[in-house]
Amino acid sequence: MKIKRKAPKSGRPAFVVGWAFAVPTTTDLKVWFDLEYGGPLRIEPESGAGPLARRFTATHALWRTTLVCPLPAEEAGRWKERLQWGHEQAAVVLHRSAPPSQCCDVQLFLGRLARGLTLLSEGTAYDVAGEAFLNPSDWRHHPLTAFSMEDHVSVVHMDAEDPTSEWFRTAGLGKFGLDELETARPRGLASRPTVETLLALAGELLRRGQNPPVGSTLSAGGEDLDVHVVSHRTIPHTTGVLPIRRVCW
């Protein structure tokens, strides 16, 4: 009896890049990448792909990922509806899992590919885990010449269900295999200290490379502040569900 082997799962979307006009070619992306970041970037059709390949393996130094360019029209249409943008065509840079010691370098590589596709197509990139839209001009603030956590992790600020509180949550830690962090603060307080504390905690988790257990205590960078991890939950997200750990101080 012939045993049918399961195909390896493709990674989840890290970036979706949409555009309205000419499709950026993999040759253009390679030339741009090599000029911008030193290269060499290798882009090859995935094993078994035909002459009209859409799936490519992109490799630079020790880092590798899958690039789907362009997406089939039906899938591009689903992203158009989901993201509410006007782009009829799109490409996807897929996330590849990596050991904690390589996560930052891998995310830098994925961001560089998305930046190149955005600039070449004059389109828009959507950072799926970071929940951010990036037009060509926005990448000027994220050149990605070196790793900076602020290029990959931000803080979302929203009204809480409790009218006396405001809700804050990180966006982007999921890129590194970590749960997002959330907290609620009394309404009326300045938001900047809360944002800075959550970003400091995010930096500490990136340094550790693992999620803090519920019931543990964290230090917010160099601040004399004890932060307690009080609970864990999941919420709906673009790619399924988003795990979150609630902290308080």
C-alpha positions in Angstrom: 0.0 0.0 0.0 1.3 3.4 -1.0 1.6 5.8 2.0 0.6 9.3 1.2 2.8 11.8 2.9 1.5 15.1 4.1 2.9 18.2 2.5 4.7 20.5 4.9 2.6 23.3 6.1 3.4 26.7 4.6 4.1 29.5 7.1 1.5 32.0 8.1 1.4 35.4 6.4 4.0 37.9 7.8 3.3 40.7 5.3 0.7 41.2 2.6 1.7 43.7 -0.1 -1.0 45.0 -2.5 -0.7 47.1 -5.6 -2.9 48.3 -8.5 -0.5 48.4 -11.4 2.6 46.5 -12.7 3.6 43.3 -10.9 7.0 43.6 -9.2 9.2 40.8 -10.6 11.5 38.6 -8.5 14.4 39.9 -10.6 13.6 43.5 -9.7 13.3 42.5 -6.0 16.7 40.7 -6.1 18.5 43.7 -7.7 16.9 46.1 -5.3 17.7 44.0 -2.3 21.3 43.5 -3.3 21.8 47.3 -3.8 20.0 48.2 -0.6 21.2 45.6 1.8 24.4 44.1 0.2 22.9 40.7 -0.8 23.2 38.3 -2.3 19.5 37.5 -2.3 18.6 34.3 -4.1 15.0 33.8 -5.3 14.2 30.4 -6.8 10.9 28.7 -7.7 9.8 26.2 -5.1 10.5 22.6 -5.9 8.0 21.2 -8.4 6.8 24.6 -9.6 6.0 25.0 -13.3 7.0 27.8 -15.7 4.3 30.0 -14.3 5.5 29.6 -10.7 4.0 31.9 -8.0 5.7 30.4 -5.0 9.4 31.2 -4.5 12.0 30.5 -1.9 13.9 33.6 -1.0 17.3 33.1 0.8 19.8 35.5 2.2 22.7 34.4 4.4 21.2 31.9 6.9 17.6 33.1 6.5 15.0 31.6 4.2 11.3 32.2 3.6 8.6 31.6 1.0 7.3 34.4 -1.2 4.1 34.1 -3.1 4.1 36.7 -5.9 1.6 37.4 -7.3 -1.2 35.7 -5.3 -4.0 34.0 -7.3 -6.8 36.5 -8.0 -9.2 34.8 -5.7 -6.8 35.0 -2.7 -5.9 38.5 -3.5 -9.6 39.4 -3.5 -10.0 37.9 -0.1 -7.2 40.1 1.3 -8.7 43.1 -0.5 -12.0 42.5 1.3 -10.4 41.7 4.6 -8.1 44.8 4.6 -10.5 47.1 2.9 -8.0 48.4 0.4 -8.3 49.1 -3.3 -5.5 46.9 -4.5 -6.6 44.2 -6.9 -3.2 42.4 -6.9 -1.1 41.2 -4.0 1.9 39.2 -2.8 2.6 37.5 0.5 5.8 37.1 2.5 5.3 34.1 4.7 6.6 33.7 8.2 9.1 30.9 8.9 9.6 29.7 12.5 13.1 30.1 13.9 14.9 29.4 17.2 14.8 32.4 19.6 18.4 33.3 18.8 17.5 33.9 15.2 14.1 35.4 15.5 15.2 39.1 15.3 17.3 38.4 12.2 14.5 36.5 10.5 12.0 39.3 11.1 14.5 41.8 9.7 14.8 39.7 6.6 11.0 39.4 6.1 10.6 43.2 6.6 13.2 43.9 4.0 11.4 41.8 1.5 8.1 43.5 2.2 9.7 46.9 2.0 11.2 46.1 -1.4 7.9 44.8 -2.8 6.1 48.0 -1.5 8.6 50.3 -3.1 8.9 48.5 -6.4 5.1 48.3 -6.8 4.3 51.7 -5.2 1.7 49.8 -3.2 0.9 49.1 0.4 2.2 46.6 2.8 0.2 45.2 5.7 2.2 43.9 8.7 -0.1 41.1 9.8 1.2 40.6 13.4 2.0 44.3 13.8 -1.4 45.3 12.5 0.1 48.2 10.6 -0.3 49.5 7.0 2.9 50.8 5.4 2.9 52.9 2.2 6.2 53.7 0.4 6.7 56.9 2.4 6.2 55.1 5.7 9.2 52.8 5.1 11.4 55.9 5.3 11.0 55.7 9.1 11.8 51.9 9.0 14.9 51.5 6.8 15.6 48.1 8.4 19.4 48.5 8.1 19.6 47.0 11.6 17.2 45.5 14.0 15.2 47.9 16.1 12.3 46.5 18.2 10.2 49.7 17.5 10.1 48.7 13.8 8.3 45.5 14.6 6.4 46.0 17.8 3.9 48.8 18.7 1.2 49.5 21.3 -2.5 49.6 20.4 -4.6 52.0 22.5 -8.4 51.6 22.7 -11.4 52.2 24.9 -12.1 49.4 27.4 -15.5 47.9 28.1 -15.3 49.5 31.5 -15.9 53.3 31.0 -13.5 54.1 33.8 -10.5 52.4 32.1 -8.5 52.5 28.9 -7.0 49.4 27.2 -3.5 49.0 25.9 -2.1 46.0 24.0 1.2 45.2 22.2 1.1 44.3 18.5 4.0 42.4 16.9 5.3 40.1 19.6 3.6 37.2 17.8 6.2 37.5 15.1 8.7 36.2 17.6 6.6 33.3 18.8 5.5 35.3 21.9 2.1 36.2 23.3 1.0 39.8 23.2 0.8 41.8 26.4 -2.2 43.8 27.5 -3.2 46.1 30.5 -6.0 48.4 31.5 -5.2 51.8 33.1 -7.6 54.3 34.8 -9.0 56.7 32.3 -7.5 60.2 32.4 -3.9 59.2 33.0 -1.3 60.1 30.4 -0.9 57.3 27.9 2.8 57.7 27.2 4.1 56.1 30.4 1.9 53.0 29.8 3.1 52.7 26.2 6.7 53.0 27.3 6.3 50.4 30.0 4.7 47.9 27.6 7.5 48.4 25.1 10.1 48.0 27.8 8.4 44.7 28.8 8.3 43.6 25.1 12.0 44.2 24.9 12.6 42.1 28.0 10.5 39.2 26.6 12.5 39.4 23.3 15.7 39.2 25.3 14.4 36.2 27.2 12.8 34.5 24.2 9.9 32.9 26.1 6.5 33.8 27.5 6.3 34.7 31.2 4.2 32.2 33.3 1.0 33.5 34.8 1.7 34.5 38.3 5.3 35.6 37.6 6.7 39.1 38.0 8.6 41.1 35.4 10.9 44.1 35.5 10.2 46.9 33.0 13.7 47.5 31.7 15.7 49.7 34.2 12.6 51.0 35.9 12.0 50.3 39.6 8.6 48.8 38.8 7.3 45.3 39.4 4.9 44.1 36.7 2.7 41.1 37.5 1.4 38.6 34.9 -2.1 38.0 36.0 -4.0 36.0 33.3 -4.0 34.6 29.8 -6.7 34.7 27.1 -7.2 34.6 23.3 -9.1 37.0 21.0 -10.1 36.8 17.3 -7.5 38.0 14.9 -6.8 38.3 11.2 -5.0 35.0 11.1 -7.2 33.2 13.6 -6.8 33.8 17.3 -4.4 36.0 19.2 -2.9 34.8 22.5 -2.5 37.6 25.1 -1.1 37.8 28.6 -2.6 40.4 30.9 -0.2 42.4 33.1 -0.7 45.0 35.8 1.4 47.3 38.0 
